[in-house]
């Protein structure tokens, strides 16, 4: 499985990267800048993306739109510490597969959910 993580908070991004690579069967590419992530995203290269909503360089909703344009089948899980119903509804309308609130209750649960979503695709 190939996962892209996009989060401007380096501590969270590296924590997720370590959690996902621990099992050995997941290849993770982490970006702390959504513009860099978008420039590297190609159709079919990633099974899933964990995407922060609030980032200074470009908001996650815009990144989600660009990802879904390039690869509608890619699983995208939105993440945020600043949950608003409007952002949740907007991201689901665009095609987000799931929504996670930070801080996470368990990294194991985050990995489990991503695996379930990718397997279901």
Secondary structure, DSSP 4 states (H G I P E B T S, - for coil): -EEEEE-S-HHHHHHHHHHHHTTSS-EEEEESSHHHHHHH--TTT-SEEEEES--SSS-HHHHHHHHHHH-TTSEEEEEESS--HHHHHHHHHHT--EEEESSPS-HHHHHHHHHHHHHH-
